Amino acid sequence: MLEYFKTILSKVSFDKRLFEKELRKAVKSLISDELEELKKWCYTKFGHMYGPIIDKQFVLIR
């Protein structure tokens, strides 16, 4: 599932709202080990564009 969500997030990264929606789905669906990896990947790949959105989604799960 992790690779699936990475693919989806990459494909919707052109749109802020879609990115946030799909990231929210990923956070709800993945287990904690996968979440940690997704978090690192998101910050590496999209942190410059969507840092606040990523922060918001990962703060909500803690």
Backbone torsions as a table, in degrees:
resi	resn	phi	psi	omega
1	MET	NA	-33.8	-178.9
2	LEU	-58.9	-47.3	-179.7
3	GLU	-64.5	-35.9	176.9
4	TYR	-59.8	-49.4	-178.6
5	PHE	-67.0	-34.3	175.2
6	LYS	-61.3	-43.0	179.0
7	THR	-62.1	-47.5	-179.5
8	ILE	-61.7	-47.3	-179.0
9	LEU	-62.1	-37.7	176.6
10	SER	-63.1	-40.5	-177.3
11	LYS	-72.5	-28.9	-178.4
12	VAL	-101.6	7.9	-175.1
13	SER	-65.8	-11.2	177.8
14	PHE	-73.2	-17.6	-175.3
15	ASP	-124.3	120.4	-176.4
16	LYS	-58.1	-45.8	-177.7
17	ARG	-67.6	-42.0	178.2
18	LEU	-64.7	-41.8	178.7
19	PHE	-58.8	-47.6	-179.4
20	GLU	-63.5	-41.7	179.4
21	LYS	-61.6	-46.4	-178.9
22	GLU	-71.2	-34.0	176.5
23	LEU	-65.7	-39.9	177.4
24	ARG	-60.7	-43.1	177.3
25	LYS	-61.2	-43.7	-179.2
26	ALA	-62.1	-44.9	-178.6
27	VAL	-61.7	-37.3	179.4
28	LYS	-73.0	-25.7	-171.5
29	SER	-95.6	-25.8	-171.3
30	LEU	-92.1	156.4	175.6
31	ILE	-83.9	167.7	-170.5
32	SER	-58.8	-40.0	178.4
33	ASP	-63.2	-41.8	178.9
34	GLU	-67.9	-36.6	178.8
35	LEU	-61.4	-41.6	179.7
36	GLU	-62.9	-42.1	178.2
37	GLU	-67.1	-41.6	178.4
38	LEU	-62.5	-41.5	179.9
39	LYS	-59.3	-48.5	178.9
40	LYS	-61.2	-44.9	-179.5
41	TRP	-62.3	-44.2	-179.8
42	CYS	-61.5	-45.8	-179.8
43	TYR	-65.3	-38.4	179.4
44	THR	-66.1	-46.3	-172.9
45	LYS	-85.9	-36.5	-171.9
46	PHE	-126.4	3.8	-177.4
47	GLY	-56.1	-37.7	-179.4
48	HIS	-67.2	-27.8	-178.3
49	MET	-96.8	-42.6	-169.4
50	TYR	-126.0	29.9	-179.6
51	GLY	-49.7	-50.5	-179.9
52	PRO	-62.2	-35.8	178.6
53	ILE	-67.6	-43.1	178.9
54	ILE	-63.8	-44.5	177.2
55	ASP	-54.6	-49.2	-177.1
56	LYS	-59.3	-46.3	-176.8
57	GLN	-68.7	-37.6	-177.9
58	PHE	-83.3	-22.5	174.0
59	VAL	-70.4	-34.9	-177.7
60	LEU	-64.0	-25.2	-176.4
61	ILE	-89.1	-11.8	-177.3
62	ARG	-90.5	NA	NA
